[in-house]
Amino acid sequence: MTDNIKADEIVVEYAQPEHAKYAEHICDLIYESALQRGTGIARRSPEYISNKITGGKAVVALHGDRLVGFSYIECWGHGDYVATSGLIVDPEYRHLGLAARIKGKTFELARLRFPFAKIFSITTSLPVMKLNSRFGYKPVTFSELTDDEEFWRGCEGCVNYDILKRNNRRMCLCTGMLYDPKQPLPHNTASTPYIMMMKNKLKKLLHLKK
Ligand SMILES: CC(C)(COP(=O)(O)OP(=O)(O)OC[C@H]1O[C@@H](n2cnc3c(N)ncnc32)[C@H](O)[C@@H]1OP(=O)(O)O)[C@@H](O)C(=O)NCCC(=O)NCCS
């Protein structure tokens, strides 16, 4: 179907309360993609997603009245940190540059609503690492992310949660990436995310074998 779709027919915008009707569909898209990738995912309920939408903390991509992409933000540690999470693009709409547009809008929303907060993302996805590094996120250890218990409790629904627990929350299969508004932007090359992923995999392999 991607061949017939023009990217400029798709609107990427801040979610409005009327988009809450898509909450269940968003959860299904996220869950089905996680099953397909065979990776873990912090499962969210339709109510949780709906609250993000009505609370002005989400971005939607719409093709007419079909929801084709989504992401949301949440603040942690009393507003010191903001996580950008739940990025999903409908499988029929991938490779059109939609994730890049959604990520851009989500980053803009996070900066607008929480201008002094550090922005972070935890992910196993190479495309997401690539996009994050373009916005100036740097790979960090989990100790540099929020210590808000509530955030980490969100990982309990993930199939890899035992790994996180076993490592005393110091590392898991996700890579943590952080944008600090006080830091000058790092100089990234096209190979940065690949080097980062390999380093991370090696580190985890060595650590998890212990
Ligand atoms: C990851 C995902 C959001 C990418 O969506 P998309 O709209 O197809 O991505 P884009 O077209 O904007 O591509 C963004 C970049 O990632 C790259 N990319 C996209 N899919 C890729 C893949 N499967 N493997 C490697 N690179 C990929 C693109 O080439 C592009 O890089 P470039 O700008 O250097 O060309 C989508 O595949 C998805 O929803 N996956 C399932 C959910 C998921 O993994 N979410 C992230 C959880 S944290």
The ligand as an SDF file (V2000), in Angstrom:
LIG
                    3D

 48 50  0  0  0  0  0  0  0  0999 V2000
   10.5030    2.2940   13.9760 C   0  0  0  0  0  0  0  0  0  0  0  0
    9.3560    2.9590   13.2020 C   0  0  0  0  0  0  0  0  0  0  0  0
    8.6540    3.9390   14.1180 C   0  0  0  0  0  0  0  0  0  0  0  0
    9.9520    3.6730   11.9600 C   0  0  0  0  0  0  0  0  0  0  0  0
    8.8780    4.2910   11.2560 O   0  0  0  0  0  0  0  0  0  0  0  0
    9.0190    4.8420    9.7380 P   0  0  0  0  0  0  0  0  0  0  0  0
    7.9650    5.8710    9.5380 O   0  0  0  0  0  0  0  0  0  0  0  0
    9.0580    3.7010    8.8180 O   0  0  0  0  0  0  0  0  0  0  0  0
   10.4770    5.5380    9.8000 O   0  0  0  0  0  0  0  0  0  0  0  0
   10.9980    6.6840    8.8250 P   0  0  0  0  0  0  0  0  0  0  0  0
   10.4860    6.3960    7.4220 O   0  0  0  0  0  0  0  0  0  0  0  0
   10.7010    8.0360    9.3850 O   0  0  0  0  0  0  0  0  0  0  0  0
   12.5480    6.4100    8.8720 O   0  0  0  0  0  0  0  0  0  0  0  0
   13.3840    6.9900    9.8680 C   0  0  0  0  0  0  0  0  0  0  0  0
   14.8020    6.4850    9.6860 C   0  0  0  0  0  0  0  0  0  0  0  0
   14.8780    5.1410   10.1520 O   0  0  0  0  0  0  0  0  0  0  0  0
   15.2740    4.2620    9.1120 C   0  0  0  0  0  0  0  0  0  0  0  0
   14.5100    3.0300    9.2320 N   0  0  0  0  0  0  0  0  0  0  0  0
   13.1620    2.9100    9.2270 C   0  0  0  0  0  0  0  0  0  0  0  0
   12.8160    1.6090    9.4110 N   0  0  0  0  0  0  0  0  0  0  0  0
   13.9830    0.9220    9.5080 C   0  0  0  0  0  0  0  0  0  0  0  0
   14.3100   -0.4380    9.7140 C   0  0  0  0  0  0  0  0  0  0  0  0
   13.3620   -1.3730    9.8260 N   0  0  0  0  0  0  0  0  0  0  0  0
   15.6200   -0.7920    9.8220 N   0  0  0  0  0  0  0  0  0  0  0  0
   16.5990    0.1210    9.7160 C   0  0  0  0  0  0  0  0  0  0  0  0
   16.3600    1.4560    9.5290 N   0  0  0  0  0  0  0  0  0  0  0  0
   15.0720    1.8410    9.4110 C   0  0  0  0  0  0  0  0  0  0  0  0
   14.9590    4.9810    7.8110 C   0  0  0  0  0  0  0  0  0  0  0  0
   15.7700    4.5580    6.7630 O   0  0  0  0  0  0  0  0  0  0  0  0
   15.2270    6.4210    8.2190 C   0  0  0  0  0  0  0  0  0  0  0  0
   16.6030    6.6950    8.2080 O   0  0  0  0  0  0  0  0  0  0  0  0
   17.1880    7.7850    7.1860 P   0  0  0  0  0  0  0  0  0  0  0  0
   16.4880    9.0780    7.5410 O   0  0  0  0  0  0  0  0  0  0  0  0
   18.6510    7.7970    7.5020 O   0  0  0  0  0  0  0  0  0  0  0  0
   16.8330    7.3110    5.8260 O   0  0  0  0  0  0  0  0  0  0  0  0
    8.3380    1.8770   12.6770 C   0  0  0  0  0  0  0  0  0  0  0  0
    9.0510    0.8890   11.9720 O   0  0  0  0  0  0  0  0  0  0  0  0
    7.5470    1.2370   13.7960 C   0  0  0  0  0  0  0  0  0  0  0  0
    6.4720    1.7340   14.1670 O   0  0  0  0  0  0  0  0  0  0  0  0
    8.0670    0.1180   14.3410 N   0  0  0  0  0  0  0  0  0  0  0  0
    7.4150   -0.5800   15.4270 C   0  0  0  0  0  0  0  0  0  0  0  0
    7.3910    0.1940   16.7060 C   0  0  0  0  0  0  0  0  0  0  0  0
    8.7440    0.5820   17.1920 C   0  0  0  0  0  0  0  0  0  0  0  0
    9.7380   -0.0960   16.9890 O   0  0  0  0  0  0  0  0  0  0  0  0
    8.7340    1.7030   17.8900 N   0  0  0  0  0  0  0  0  0  0  0  0
    9.8790    2.1900   18.5790 C   0  0  0  0  0  0  0  0  0  0  0  0
    9.8030    1.7120   19.9870 C   0  0  0  0  0  0  0  0  0  0  0  0
   10.8280    2.6940   21.0070 S   0  0  0  0  0  0  0  0  0  0  0  0
  1  2  1  0
  2  3  1  0
  2  4  1  0
  2 36  1  0
  4  5  1  0
  5  6  1  0
  6  7  2  0
  6  8  1  0
  6  9  1  0
  9 10  1  0
 10 11  2  0
 10 12  1  0
 10 13  1  0
 13 14  1  0
 14 15  1  0
 15 16  1  0
 15 30  1  0
 16 17  1  0
 17 18  1  0
 17 28  1  0
 18 19  1  0
 18 27  1  0
 19 20  2  0
 20 21  1  0
 21 22  1  0
 21 27  2  0
 22 23  1  0
 22 24  2  0
 24 25  1  0
 25 26  2  0
 26 27  1  0
 28 29  1  0
 28 30  1  0
 30 31  1  0
 31 32  1  0
 32 33  2  0
 32 34  1  0
 32 35  1  0
 36 37  1  0
 36 38  1  0
 38 39  2  0
 38 40  1  0
 40 41  1  0
 41 42  1  0
 42 43  1  0
 43 44  2  0
 43 45  1  0
 45 46  1  0
 46 47  1  0
 47 48  1  0
M  END
$$$$
